[in-house]
Amino acid sequence: MRAFLRLLGRLLAVLLAIALLAAAVVAVRGYGMYRSALEEGPVERVVDEVRRSDGYVSADELPECYLRAVVAIEDHRFYDHPGIDLISVCRAAWHDLTTLSLEQGGSTITQQLAKNLFFSQDKDFARKVAETLMAFELEGRYSKAEILELYVNTSYFGRGLTGIGPATRGLLGKEPGEMSVCECALMAGLPNDPEALSADPARARERRDLVLAQMEKYGLARGDVECP
């Protein structure tokens, strides 16, 4: 029995060492991706290019309910965390480890902005490290209001439409500032699965209703909103 326990202990030690080595390799790769992104496109230059792009919409031109909807569905602790949400990260990490997948990333709005600006949409552990480091970089340079504004202007909404301005004009046929509460919730929900949702009105309405429920849950909207 003692021999078995010793063997088991050694096996666990080896597995732990392998896991730590793998984590170190991922961290080094992620840091390299982060440094390369900074060298290829300094943060201020990349952000300035986005702000000068056609169709860019300032936060002042957007309905407040749209910004609240985005926060409610994407990152309800957005105004309280420094770029990453440890609660969401731990929950997503446990899910991904137990399912051996990258189904849940626990990404904050700031991390998603980092991905939109600097990295690919591929799911990769090293890219998650780079994304996290870049999120801290963004949080150190820009206010929460600026980060949220940049996020909605770099999000993809399906049908080849990137940014809330082109998306509302292309999908709703109106300016962003003209959106109703229901349309705000609809547009806030599309980036979750843009191609599928923009092509399926029934699914898009289900997602819209989820956004409204999240808004009510977190005190960001009244509970008596009725949508067609």
ZIURLIN-V451197 format. One record per backbone hydrogen bond with DSSP energy under -0.5 kcal/mol. CO is the residue of the C=O (numbers start at 1). NH is the residue of the N-H. Records with the same first field share a line. If there is no record, write none. Layout:
# ZIURLIN-V451197
CO: NH + NH
This chain:
# ZIURLIN-V451197
1: 5
2: 6
3: 7
4: 8
5: 9
6: 10
7: 11
8: 12
9: 13
10: 14
11: 15
12: 16
13: 17
14: 18
15: 19
16: 20
17: 21
18: 22
19: 23
20: 24
21: 25
22: 26
23: 27
24: 28
25: 29
26: 30
27: 31
28: 32
29: 33
30: 34
31: 35
32: 36
33: 37
34: 38
35: 39
36: 40
37: 41
42: 46
43: 47
44: 48
45: 49
46: 50
47: 51
48: 52
50: 53
53: 56
58: 61
59: 62
63: 66 + 67
64: 68
65: 69
66: 70
67: 71
68: 72
69: 73
70: 74
71: 75
75: 78
77: 80 + 81
84: 82 + 86
85: 89
86: 90
87: 91
88: 92
89: 93
90: 94
91: 95
92: 96
93: 97
94: 98
95: 99
96: 100 + 101
108: 112
109: 113
110: 114
111: 115
112: 116
113: 117
114: 118 + 119
115: 119
122: 124
124: 128
125: 129
126: 130
127: 131
128: 132
129: 133
130: 134
131: 135
132: 136
133: 137
134: 138
135: 139
136: 140
137: 141
138: 141 + 142
143: 147
144: 148
145: 149
146: 150
147: 151
148: 152
149: 153
150: 154
151: 154 + 155
152: 164
155: 163
158: 161
160: 162
161: 157
163: 167
164: 168
165: 169
166: 170
167: 171 + 172
168: 172 + 173 + 174
175: 178
176: 179
180: 184
181: 185
182: 186
183: 187
184: 188
185: 189
186: 190
187: 191
189: 192
190: 193
193: 197
194: 198
195: 199
196: 200
197: 200
200: 204
201: 205
202: 206
203: 207
204: 208
205: 209
206: 210
207: 211
208: 212
209: 213
210: 214
211: 215
212: 216
213: 217
214: 218
215: 220 + 221
216: 219
222: 225
